[in-house]
Amino acid sequence: MRSGNKGATSFETPVLFAAAFAVLTSSTLIATVVTVDPALARVITTLIFAVILPLVLEAVERLLVLLANRVTHSMRGTA
């Protein structure tokens, strides 16, 4: 019986899509708010870097681990 990670779980896939959506939405929001109120843009930017960016980095880290596991698994099969 094989053990280990066999790919993205039903939880991780939506997290990755949500992280990508958050990055796109955040950049659009900052670009819009900067033209209206620069002070509010600074608050939103701080919020993005304090909350959203760590979540995005965690999702990217999970994706890289999954990719590394798949590559390692495929290399074992060909050796």
PyMOL Python script that loads the backbone (N, CA, C, O; Angstrom):
from pymol import cmd

cmd.read_pdbstr("""\
ATOM      1  N   MET A   1       0.826  -1.172   0.000  1.00  0.00           N
ATOM      2  CA  MET A   1       0.000   0.000   0.000  1.00  0.00           C
ATOM      3  C   MET A   1       0.884   1.254   0.000  1.00  0.00           C
ATOM      4  O   MET A   1       1.860   1.335   0.745  1.00  0.00           O
ATOM      5  N   ARG A   2       0.536   2.203  -0.822  1.00  0.00           N
ATOM      6  CA  ARG A   2       1.322   3.432  -0.886  1.00  0.00           C
ATOM      7  C   ARG A   2       0.851   4.411   0.178  1.00  0.00           C
ATOM      8  O   ARG A   2      -0.324   4.463   0.543  1.00  0.00           O
ATOM      9  N   SER A   3       1.808   5.177   0.656  1.00  0.00           N
ATOM     10  CA  SER A   3       1.458   6.234   1.602  1.00  0.00           C
ATOM     11  C   SER A   3       1.981   7.549   1.059  1.00  0.00           C
ATOM     12  O   SER A   3       2.723   7.584   0.078  1.00  0.00           O
ATOM     13  N   GLY A   4       1.588   8.613   1.703  1.00  0.00           N
ATOM     14  CA  GLY A   4       2.072   9.922   1.278  1.00  0.00           C
ATOM     15  C   GLY A   4       0.979  10.718   0.603  1.00  0.00           C
ATOM     16  O   GLY A   4      -0.172  10.288   0.523  1.00  0.00           O
ATOM     17  N   ASN A   5       1.355  11.880   0.123  1.00  0.00           N
ATOM     18  CA  ASN A   5       0.407  12.790  -0.485  1.00  0.00           C
ATOM     19  C   ASN A   5       0.170  12.391  -1.933  1.00  0.00           C
ATOM     20  O   ASN A   5       1.121  12.254  -2.703  1.00  0.00           O
ATOM     21  N   LYS A   6      -1.064  12.207  -2.303  1.00  0.00           N
ATOM     22  CA  LYS A   6      -1.385  11.769  -3.659  1.00  0.00           C
ATOM     23  C   LYS A   6      -1.901  12.908  -4.536  1.00  0.00           C
ATOM     24  O   LYS A   6      -2.396  12.656  -5.635  1.00  0.00           O
ATOM     25  N   GLY A   7      -1.798  14.124  -4.087  1.00  0.00           N
ATOM     26  CA  GLY A   7      -2.259  15.253  -4.880  1.00  0.00           C
ATOM     27  C   GLY A   7      -3.049  16.221  -4.020  1.00  0.00           C
ATOM     28  O   GLY A   7      -3.143  16.066  -2.802  1.00  0.00           O
ATOM     29  N   ALA A   8      -3.610  17.214  -4.672  1.00  0.00           N
ATOM     30  CA  ALA A   8      -4.369  18.229  -3.958  1.00  0.00           C
ATOM     31  C   ALA A   8      -5.645  17.622  -3.394  1.00  0.00           C
ATOM     32  O   ALA A   8      -6.354  16.886  -4.081  1.00  0.00           O
ATOM     33  N   THR A   9      -5.923  17.934  -2.152  1.00  0.00           N
ATOM     34  CA  THR A   9      -7.153  17.454  -1.540  1.00  0.00           C
ATOM     35  C   THR A   9      -8.299  18.362  -1.948  1.00  0.00           C
ATOM     36  O   THR A   9      -8.096  19.396  -2.584  1.00  0.00           O
ATOM     37  N   SER A  10      -9.493  17.965  -1.577  1.00  0.00           N
ATOM     38  CA  SER A  10     -10.662  18.777  -1.912  1.00  0.00           C
ATOM     39  C   SER A  10     -10.611  20.132  -1.214  1.00  0.00           C
ATOM     40  O   SER A  10     -11.286  21.071  -1.637  1.00  0.00           O
ATOM     41  N   PHE A  11      -9.814  20.244  -0.146  1.00  0.00           N
ATOM     42  CA  PHE A  11      -9.673  21.522   0.549  1.00  0.00           C
ATOM     43  C   PHE A  11      -8.617  22.403  -0.106  1.00  0.00           C
ATOM     44  O   PHE A  11      -8.812  23.612  -0.230  1.00  0.00           O
ATOM     45  N   GLU A  12      -7.502  21.811  -0.525  1.00  0.00           N
ATOM     46  CA  GLU A  12      -6.372  22.605  -1.005  1.00  0.00           C
ATOM     47  C   GLU A  12      -6.637  23.260  -2.356  1.00  0.00           C
ATOM     48  O   GLU A  12      -6.186  24.383  -2.582  1.00  0.00           O
ATOM     49  N   THR A  13      -7.345  22.601  -3.249  1.00  0.00           N
ATOM     50  CA  THR A  13      -7.599  23.178  -4.567  1.00  0.00           C
ATOM     51  C   THR A  13      -8.386  24.484  -4.470  1.00  0.00           C
ATOM     52  O   THR A  13      -7.976  25.469  -5.084  1.00  0.00           O
ATOM     53  N   PRO A  14      -9.500  24.543  -3.728  1.00  0.00           N
ATOM     54  CA  PRO A  14     -10.190  25.834  -3.596  1.00  0.00           C
ATOM     55  C   PRO A  14      -9.342  26.904  -2.914  1.00  0.00           C
ATOM     56  O   PRO A  14      -9.477  28.091  -3.214  1.00  0.00           O
ATOM     57  N   VAL A  15      -8.469  26.486  -1.997  1.00  0.00           N
ATOM     58  CA  VAL A  15      -7.593  27.456  -1.327  1.00  0.00           C
ATOM     59  C   VAL A  15      -6.663  28.106  -2.342  1.00  0.00           C
ATOM     60  O   VAL A  15      -6.444  29.316  -2.294  1.00  0.00           O
ATOM     61  N   LEU A  16      -6.119  27.321  -3.256  1.00  0.00           N
ATOM     62  CA  LEU A  16      -5.223  27.870  -4.274  1.00  0.00           C
ATOM     63  C   LEU A  16      -5.964  28.840  -5.192  1.00  0.00           C
ATOM     64  O   LEU A  16      -5.444  29.908  -5.517  1.00  0.00           O
ATOM     65  N   PHE A  17      -7.175  28.473  -5.609  1.00  0.00           N
ATOM     66  CA  PHE A  17      -7.958  29.370  -6.455  1.00  0.00           C
ATOM     67  C   PHE A  17      -8.340  30.641  -5.697  1.00  0.00           C
ATOM     68  O   PHE A  17      -8.323  31.731  -6.268  1.00  0.00           O
ATOM     69  N   ALA A  18      -8.681  30.508  -4.428  1.00  0.00           N
ATOM     70  CA  ALA A  18      -9.030  31.677  -3.620  1.00  0.00           C
ATOM     71  C   ALA A  18      -7.828  32.602  -3.451  1.00  0.00           C
ATOM     72  O   ALA A  18      -7.976  33.824  -3.459  1.00  0.00           O
ATOM     73  N   ALA A  19      -6.653  32.028  -3.298  1.00  0.00           N
ATOM     74  CA  ALA A  19      -5.444  32.841  -3.159  1.00  0.00           C
ATOM     75  C   ALA A  19      -5.174  33.627  -4.435  1.00  0.00           C
ATOM     76  O   ALA A  19      -4.854  34.814  -4.378  1.00  0.00           O
ATOM     77  N   ALA A  20      -5.300  32.976  -5.577  1.00  0.00           N
ATOM     78  CA  ALA A  20      -5.093  33.672  -6.852  1.00  0.00           C
ATOM     79  C   ALA A  20      -6.128  34.779  -7.036  1.00  0.00           C
ATOM     80  O   ALA A  20      -5.793  35.877  -7.480  1.00  0.00           O
ATOM     81  N   PHE A  21      -7.375  34.494  -6.698  1.00  0.00           N
ATOM     82  CA  PHE A  21      -8.429  35.497  -6.810  1.00  0.00           C
ATOM     83  C   PHE A  21      -8.167  36.673  -5.871  1.00  0.00           C
ATOM     84  O   PHE A  21      -8.407  37.824  -6.234  1.00  0.00           O
ATOM     85  N   ALA A  22      -7.675  36.384  -4.666  1.00  0.00           N
ATOM     86  CA  ALA A  22      -7.387  37.446  -3.698  1.00  0.00           C
ATOM     87  C   ALA A  22      -6.300  38.380  -4.206  1.00  0.00           C
ATOM     88  O   ALA A  22      -6.385  39.593  -4.017  1.00  0.00           O
ATOM     89  N   VAL A  23      -5.285  37.827  -4.846  1.00  0.00           N
ATOM     90  CA  VAL A  23      -4.207  38.666  -5.383  1.00  0.00           C
ATOM     91  C   VAL A  23      -4.741  39.581  -6.480  1.00  0.00           C
ATOM     92  O   VAL A  23      -4.446  40.777  -6.486  1.00  0.00           O
ATOM     93  N   LEU A  24      -5.521  39.032  -7.404  1.00  0.00           N
ATOM     94  CA  LEU A  24      -6.070  39.846  -8.490  1.00  0.00           C
ATOM     95  C   LEU A  24      -7.026  40.910  -7.956  1.00  0.00           C
ATOM     96  O   LEU A  24      -6.968  42.065  -8.379  1.00  0.00           O
ATOM     97  N   THR A  25      -7.892  40.532  -7.041  1.00  0.00           N
ATOM     98  CA  THR A  25      -8.846  41.478  -6.471  1.00  0.00           C
ATOM     99  C   THR A  25      -8.136  42.568  -5.684  1.00  0.00           C
ATOM    100  O   THR A  25      -8.505  43.739  -5.770  1.00  0.00           O
ATOM    101  N   SER A  26      -7.126  42.193  -4.923  1.00  0.00           N
ATOM    102  CA  SER A  26      -6.393  43.162  -4.111  1.00  0.00           C
ATOM    103  C   SER A  26      -5.706  44.209  -4.969  1.00  0.00           C
ATOM    104  O   SER A  26      -5.774  45.402  -4.673  1.00  0.00           O
ATOM    105  N   SER A  27      -5.046  43.768  -6.029  1.00  0.00           N
ATOM    106  CA  SER A  27      -4.342  44.730  -6.879  1.00  0.00           C
ATOM    107  C   SER A  27      -5.324  45.666  -7.569  1.00  0.00           C
ATOM    108  O   SER A  27      -5.035  46.852  -7.724  1.00  0.00           O
ATOM    109  N   THR A  28      -6.469  45.160  -7.983  1.00  0.00           N
ATOM    110  CA  THR A  28      -7.490  46.007  -8.601  1.00  0.00           C
ATOM    111  C   THR A  28      -8.044  46.999  -7.588  1.00  0.00           C
ATOM    112  O   THR A  28      -8.249  48.170  -7.910  1.00  0.00           O
ATOM    113  N   LEU A  29      -8.284  46.541  -6.378  1.00  0.00           N
ATOM    114  CA  LEU A  29      -8.809  47.411  -5.326  1.00  0.00           C
ATOM    115  C   LEU A  29      -7.832  48.532  -5.003  1.00  0.00           C
ATOM    116  O   LEU A  29      -8.239  49.686  -4.867  1.00  0.00           O
ATOM    117  N   ILE A  30      -6.566  48.213  -4.880  1.00  0.00           N
ATOM    118  CA  ILE A  30      -5.557  49.240  -4.582  1.00  0.00           C
ATOM    119  C   ILE A  30      -5.501  50.266  -5.705  1.00  0.00           C
ATOM    120  O   ILE A  30      -5.477  51.471  -5.451  1.00  0.00           O
ATOM    121  N   ALA A  31      -5.481  49.792  -6.942  1.00  0.00           N
ATOM    122  CA  ALA A  31      -5.411  50.718  -8.077  1.00  0.00           C
ATOM    123  C   ALA A  31      -6.616  51.650  -8.107  1.00  0.00           C
ATOM    124  O   ALA A  31      -6.478  52.824  -8.452  1.00  0.00           O
ATOM    125  N   THR A  32      -7.780  51.151  -7.755  1.00  0.00           N
ATOM    126  CA  THR A  32      -8.989  51.979  -7.751  1.00  0.00           C
ATOM    127  C   THR A  32      -8.981  52.974  -6.600  1.00  0.00           C
ATOM    128  O   THR A  32      -9.305  54.146  -6.793  1.00  0.00           O
ATOM    129  N   VAL A  33      -8.615  52.522  -5.409  1.00  0.00           N
ATOM    130  CA  VAL A  33      -8.683  53.373  -4.218  1.00  0.00           C
ATOM    131  C   VAL A  33      -7.600  54.444  -4.226  1.00  0.00           C
ATOM    132  O   VAL A  33      -7.818  55.530  -3.690  1.00  0.00           O
ATOM    133  N   VAL A  34      -6.446  54.173  -4.813  1.00  0.00           N
ATOM    134  CA  VAL A  34      -5.359  55.160  -4.844  1.00  0.00           C
ATOM    135  C   VAL A  34      -5.819  56.440  -5.516  1.00  0.00           C
ATOM    136  O   VAL A  34      -5.439  57.534  -5.099  1.00  0.00           O
ATOM    137  N   THR A  35      -6.630  56.314  -6.546  1.00  0.00           N
ATOM    138  CA  THR A  35      -7.092  57.510  -7.250  1.00  0.00           C
ATOM    139  C   THR A  35      -8.118  58.285  -6.431  1.00  0.00           C
ATOM    140  O   THR A  35      -8.287  59.487  -6.636  1.00  0.00           O
ATOM    141  N   VAL A  36      -8.804  57.617  -5.506  1.00  0.00           N
ATOM    142  CA  VAL A  36      -9.841  58.274  -4.714  1.00  0.00           C
ATOM    143  C   VAL A  36      -9.287  58.828  -3.405  1.00  0.00           C
ATOM    144  O   VAL A  36      -9.481  60.003  -3.094  1.00  0.00           O
ATOM    145  N   ASP A  37      -8.592  57.978  -2.634  1.00  0.00           N
ATOM    146  CA  ASP A  37      -8.110  58.378  -1.312  1.00  0.00           C
ATOM    147  C   ASP A  37      -6.803  57.656  -1.005  1.00  0.00           C
ATOM    148  O   ASP A  37      -6.817  56.482  -0.635  1.00  0.00           O
ATOM    149  N   PRO A  38      -5.674  58.344  -1.153  1.00  0.00           N
ATOM    150  CA  PRO A  38      -4.382  57.697  -0.910  1.00  0.00           C
ATOM    151  C   PRO A  38      -4.218  57.154   0.515  1.00  0.00           C
ATOM    152  O   PRO A  38      -3.564  56.128   0.702  1.00  0.00           O
ATOM    153  N   ALA A  39      -4.795  57.816   1.515  1.00  0.00           N
ATOM    154  CA  ALA A  39      -4.676  57.331   2.897  1.00  0.00           C
ATOM    155  C   ALA A  39      -5.394  55.991   3.059  1.00  0.00           C
ATOM    156  O   ALA A  39      -4.880  55.079   3.707  1.00  0.00           O
ATOM    157  N   LEU A  40      -6.559  55.883   2.479  1.00  0.00           N
ATOM    158  CA  LEU A  40      -7.298  54.619   2.532  1.00  0.00           C
ATOM    159  C   LEU A  40      -6.549  53.529   1.774  1.00  0.00           C
ATOM    160  O   LEU A  40      -6.572  52.362   2.165  1.00  0.00           O
ATOM    161  N   ALA A  41      -5.897  53.911   0.707  1.00  0.00           N
ATOM    162  CA  ALA A  41      -5.104  52.944  -0.056  1.00  0.00           C
ATOM    163  C   ALA A  41      -3.968  52.386   0.796  1.00  0.00           C
ATOM    164  O   ALA A  41      -3.650  51.201   0.703  1.00  0.00           O
ATOM    165  N   ARG A  42      -3.354  53.228   1.625  1.00  0.00           N
ATOM    166  CA  ARG A  42      -2.289  52.747   2.519  1.00  0.00           C
ATOM    167  C   ARG A  42      -2.832  51.743   3.533  1.00  0.00           C
ATOM    168  O   ARG A  42      -2.186  50.735   3.821  1.00  0.00           O
ATOM    169  N   VAL A  43      -4.013  52.015   4.071  1.00  0.00           N
ATOM    170  CA  VAL A  43      -4.632  51.093   5.032  1.00  0.00           C
ATOM    171  C   VAL A  43      -4.933  49.757   4.360  1.00  0.00           C
ATOM    172  O   VAL A  43      -4.647  48.699   4.922  1.00  0.00           O
ATOM    173  N   ILE A  44      -5.501  49.801   3.179  1.00  0.00           N
ATOM    174  CA  ILE A  44      -5.836  48.571   2.455  1.00  0.00           C
ATOM    175  C   ILE A  44      -4.570  47.808   2.090  1.00  0.00           C
ATOM    176  O   ILE A  44      -4.529  46.582   2.192  1.00  0.00           O
ATOM    177  N   THR A  45      -3.540  48.530   1.665  1.00  0.00           N
ATOM    178  CA  THR A  45      -2.277  47.873   1.323  1.00  0.00           C
ATOM    179  C   THR A  45      -1.676  47.183   2.546  1.00  0.00           C
ATOM    180  O   THR A  45      -1.178  46.062   2.447  1.00  0.00           O
ATOM    181  N   THR A  46      -1.722  47.853   3.696  1.00  0.00           N
ATOM    182  CA  THR A  46      -1.220  47.240   4.933  1.00  0.00           C
ATOM    183  C   THR A  46      -2.011  45.988   5.271  1.00  0.00           C
ATOM    184  O   THR A  46      -1.434  44.969   5.651  1.00  0.00           O
ATOM    185  N   LEU A  47      -3.313  46.057   5.135  1.00  0.00           N
ATOM    186  CA  LEU A  47      -4.165  44.896   5.397  1.00  0.00           C
ATOM    187  C   LEU A  47      -3.827  43.744   4.461  1.00  0.00           C
ATOM    188  O   LEU A  47      -3.778  42.587   4.879  1.00  0.00           O
ATOM    189  N   ILE A  48      -3.597  44.064   3.208  1.00  0.00           N
ATOM    190  CA  ILE A  48      -3.266  43.029   2.226  1.00  0.00           C
ATOM    191  C   ILE A  48      -1.949  42.357   2.587  1.00  0.00           C
ATOM    192  O   ILE A  48      -1.845  41.131   2.557  1.00  0.00           O
ATOM    193  N   PHE A  49      -0.944  43.158   2.928  1.00  0.00           N
ATOM    194  CA  PHE A  49       0.359  42.574   3.252  1.00  0.00           C
ATOM    195  C   PHE A  49       0.346  41.838   4.587  1.00  0.00           C
ATOM    196  O   PHE A  49       1.114  40.894   4.775  1.00  0.00           O
ATOM    197  N   ALA A  50      -0.507  42.250   5.513  1.00  0.00           N
ATOM    198  CA  ALA A  50      -0.548  41.605   6.822  1.00  0.00           C
ATOM    199  C   ALA A  50      -1.410  40.346   6.843  1.00  0.00           C
ATOM    200  O   ALA A  50      -1.126  39.417   7.599  1.00  0.00           O
ATOM    201  N   VAL A  51      -2.454  40.303   6.025  1.00  0.00           N
ATOM    202  CA  VAL A  51      -3.406  39.191   6.091  1.00  0.00           C
ATOM    203  C   VAL A  51      -3.394  38.340   4.828  1.00  0.00           C
ATOM    204  O   VAL A  51      -3.196  37.127   4.894  1.00  0.00           O
ATOM    205  N   ILE A  52      -3.600  38.961   3.702  1.00  0.00           N
ATOM    206  CA  ILE A  52      -3.792  38.197   2.464  1.00  0.00           C
ATOM    207  C   ILE A  52      -2.488  37.604   1.955  1.00  0.00           C
ATOM    208  O   ILE A  52      -2.459  36.441   1.553  1.00  0.00           O
ATOM    209  N   LEU A  53      -1.417  38.371   1.964  1.00  0.00           N
ATOM    210  CA  LEU A  53      -0.148  37.873   1.429  1.00  0.00           C
ATOM    211  C   LEU A  53       0.352  36.620   2.148  1.00  0.00           C
ATOM    212  O   LEU A  53       0.787  35.684   1.478  1.00  0.00           O
ATOM    213  N   PRO A  54       0.310  36.560   3.482  1.00  0.00           N
ATOM    214  CA  PRO A  54       0.724  35.305   4.131  1.00  0.00           C
ATOM    215  C   PRO A  54      -0.125  34.105   3.716  1.00  0.00           C
ATOM    216  O   PRO A  54       0.391  32.996   3.584  1.00  0.00           O
ATOM    217  N   LEU A  55      -1.423  34.322   3.511  1.00  0.00           N
ATOM    218  CA  LEU A  55      -2.283  33.223   3.055  1.00  0.00           C
ATOM    219  C   LEU A  55      -1.907  32.776   1.649  1.00  0.00           C
ATOM    220  O   LEU A  55      -1.893  31.583   1.348  1.00  0.00           O
ATOM    221  N   VAL A  56      -1.603  33.741   0.796  1.00  0.00           N
ATOM    222  CA  VAL A  56      -1.189  33.410  -0.571  1.00  0.00           C
ATOM    223  C   VAL A  56       0.126  32.640  -0.551  1.00  0.00           C
ATOM    224  O   VAL A  56       0.278  31.647  -1.262  1.00  0.00           O
ATOM    225  N   LEU A  57       1.075  33.097   0.261  1.00  0.00           N
ATOM    226  CA  LEU A  57       2.364  32.406   0.337  1.00  0.00           C
ATOM    227  C   LEU A  57       2.207  30.989   0.873  1.00  0.00           C
ATOM    228  O   LEU A  57       2.893  30.075   0.414  1.00  0.00           O
ATOM    229  N   GLU A  58       1.317  30.796   1.832  1.00  0.00           N
ATOM    230  CA  GLU A  58       1.071  29.450   2.354  1.00  0.00           C
ATOM    231  C   GLU A  58       0.463  28.554   1.274  1.00  0.00           C
ATOM    232  O   GLU A  58       0.824  27.383   1.158  1.00  0.00           O
ATOM    233  N   ALA A  59      -0.450  29.101   0.492  1.00  0.00           N
ATOM    234  CA  ALA A  59      -1.057  28.320  -0.585  1.00  0.00           C
ATOM    235  C   ALA A  59      -0.024  27.956  -1.646  1.00  0.00           C
ATOM    236  O   ALA A  59      -0.031  26.837  -2.158  1.00  0.00           O
ATOM    237  N   VAL A  60       0.855  28.885  -1.978  1.00  0.00           N
ATOM    238  CA  VAL A  60       1.911  28.605  -2.954  1.00  0.00           C
ATOM    239  C   VAL A  60       2.867  27.552  -2.405  1.00  0.00           C
ATOM    240  O   VAL A  60       3.317  26.674  -3.141  1.00  0.00           O
ATOM    241  N   GLU A  61       3.176  27.638  -1.116  1.00  0.00           N
ATOM    242  CA  GLU A  61       4.046  26.638  -0.500  1.00  0.00           C
ATOM    243  C   GLU A  61       3.418  25.247  -0.587  1.00  0.00           C
ATOM    244  O   GLU A  61       4.102  24.275  -0.909  1.00  0.00           O
ATOM    245  N   ARG A  62       2.128  25.151  -0.304  1.00  0.00           N
ATOM    246  CA  ARG A  62       1.438  23.857  -0.413  1.00  0.00           C
ATOM    247  C   ARG A  62       1.476  23.334  -1.840  1.00  0.00           C
ATOM    248  O   ARG A  62       1.679  22.142  -2.070  1.00  0.00           O
ATOM    249  N   LEU A  63       1.280  24.230  -2.791  1.00  0.00           N
ATOM    250  CA  LEU A  63       1.319  23.823  -4.194  1.00  0.00           C
ATOM    251  C   LEU A  63       2.696  23.289  -4.569  1.00  0.00           C
ATOM    252  O   LEU A  63       2.801  22.280  -5.266  1.00  0.00           O
ATOM    253  N   LEU A  64       3.753  23.959  -4.110  1.00  0.00           N
ATOM    254  CA  LEU A  64       5.109  23.497  -4.408  1.00  0.00           C
ATOM    255  C   LEU A  64       5.404  22.151  -3.758  1.00  0.00           C
ATOM    256  O   LEU A  64       6.079  21.311  -4.354  1.00  0.00           O
ATOM    257  N   VAL A  65       4.907  21.938  -2.542  1.00  0.00           N
ATOM    258  CA  VAL A  65       5.090  20.646  -1.880  1.00  0.00           C
ATOM    259  C   VAL A  65       4.369  19.552  -2.652  1.00  0.00           C
ATOM    260  O   VAL A  65       4.915  18.466  -2.848  1.00  0.00           O
ATOM    261  N   LEU A  66       3.151  19.829  -3.091  1.00  0.00           N
ATOM    262  CA  LEU A  66       2.409  18.843  -3.884  1.00  0.00           C
ATOM    263  C   LEU A  66       3.143  18.519  -5.178  1.00  0.00           C
ATOM    264  O   LEU A  66       3.237  17.357  -5.573  1.00  0.00           O
ATOM    265  N   LEU A  67       3.661  19.551  -5.833  1.00  0.00           N
ATOM    266  CA  LEU A  67       4.403  19.346  -7.075  1.00  0.00           C
ATOM    267  C   LEU A  67       5.660  18.532  -6.825  1.00  0.00           C
ATOM    268  O   LEU A  67       5.975  17.628  -7.599  1.00  0.00           O
ATOM    269  N   ALA A  68       6.380  18.839  -5.758  1.00  0.00           N
ATOM    270  CA  ALA A  68       7.592  18.083  -5.424  1.00  0.00           C
ATOM    271  C   ALA A  68       7.260  16.628  -5.123  1.00  0.00           C
ATOM    272  O   ALA A  68       8.001  15.728  -5.520  1.00  0.00           O
ATOM    273  N   ASN A  69       6.153  16.390  -4.426  1.00  0.00           N
ATOM    274  CA  ASN A  69       5.742  15.015  -4.137  1.00  0.00           C
ATOM    275  C   ASN A  69       5.416  14.254  -5.417  1.00  0.00           C
ATOM    276  O   ASN A  69       5.769  13.082  -5.551  1.00  0.00           O
ATOM    277  N   ARG A  70       4.752  14.906  -6.346  1.00  0.00           N
ATOM    278  CA  ARG A  70       4.412  14.241  -7.612  1.00  0.00           C
ATOM    279  C   ARG A  70       5.661  13.931  -8.428  1.00  0.00           C
ATOM    280  O   ARG A  70       5.772  12.856  -9.016  1.00  0.00           O
ATOM    281  N   VAL A  71       6.600  14.876  -8.462  1.00  0.00           N
ATOM    282  CA  VAL A  71       7.840  14.651  -9.208  1.00  0.00           C
ATOM    283  C   VAL A  71       8.627  13.517  -8.571  1.00  0.00           C
ATOM    284  O   VAL A  71       9.138  12.644  -9.271  1.00  0.00           O
ATOM    285  N   THR A  72       8.727  13.526  -7.250  1.00  0.00           N
ATOM    286  CA  THR A  72       9.445  12.459  -6.546  1.00  0.00           C
ATOM    287  C   THR A  72       8.788  11.113  -6.797  1.00  0.00           C
ATOM    288  O   THR A  72       9.469  10.114  -7.026  1.00  0.00           O
ATOM    289  N   HIS A  73       7.461  11.091  -6.753  1.00  0.00           N
ATOM    290  CA  HIS A  73       6.740   9.839  -6.982  1.00  0.00           C
ATOM    291  C   HIS A  73       6.944   9.344  -8.413  1.00  0.00           C
ATOM    292  O   HIS A  73       7.131   8.147  -8.632  1.00  0.00           O
ATOM    293  N   SER A  74       6.911  10.246  -9.379  1.00  0.00           N
ATOM    294  CA  SER A  74       7.088   9.827 -10.772  1.00  0.00           C
ATOM    295  C   SER A  74       8.524   9.371 -11.028  1.00  0.00           C
ATOM    296  O   SER A  74       8.752   8.487 -11.855  1.00  0.00           O
ATOM    297  N   MET A  75       9.495   9.965 -10.326  1.00  0.00           N
ATOM    298  CA  MET A  75      10.885   9.540 -10.499  1.00  0.00           C
ATOM    299  C   MET A  75      11.110   8.154  -9.905  1.00  0.00           C
ATOM    300  O   MET A  75      11.905   7.376 -10.435  1.00  0.00           O
ATOM    301  N   ARG A  76      10.425   7.840  -8.821  1.00  0.00           N
ATOM    302  CA  ARG A  76      10.534   6.500  -8.235  1.00  0.00           C
ATOM    303  C   ARG A  76       9.975   5.447  -9.183  1.00  0.00           C
ATOM    304  O   ARG A  76      10.486   4.329  -9.250  1.00  0.00           O
ATOM    305  N   GLY A  77       8.941   5.802  -9.903  1.00  0.00           N
ATOM    306  CA  GLY A  77       8.325   4.850 -10.826  1.00  0.00           C
ATOM    307  C   GLY A  77       9.189   4.540 -12.031  1.00  0.00           C
ATOM    308  O   GLY A  77       9.076   3.459 -12.609  1.00  0.00           O
ATOM    309  N   THR A  78      10.062   5.480 -12.427  1.00  0.00           N
ATOM    310  CA  THR A  78      10.895   5.273 -13.616  1.00  0.00           C
ATOM    311  C   THR A  78      12.256   4.695 -13.277  1.00  0.00           C
ATOM    312  O   THR A  78      12.969   4.239 -14.171  1.00  0.00           O
ATOM    313  N   ALA A  79      12.633   4.704 -12.008  1.00  0.00           N
ATOM    314  CA  ALA A  79      13.972   4.233 -11.617  1.00  0.00           C
ATOM    315  C   ALA A  79      14.052   2.720 -11.599  1.00  0.00           C
ATOM    316  O   ALA A  79      15.105   2.161 -11.293  1.00  0.00           O
TER     317      ALA A  79
END
""", "prot")
cmd.dss("prot")
cmd.show_as("cartoon", "prot")
cmd.util.cbc("prot")
cmd.orient("prot")
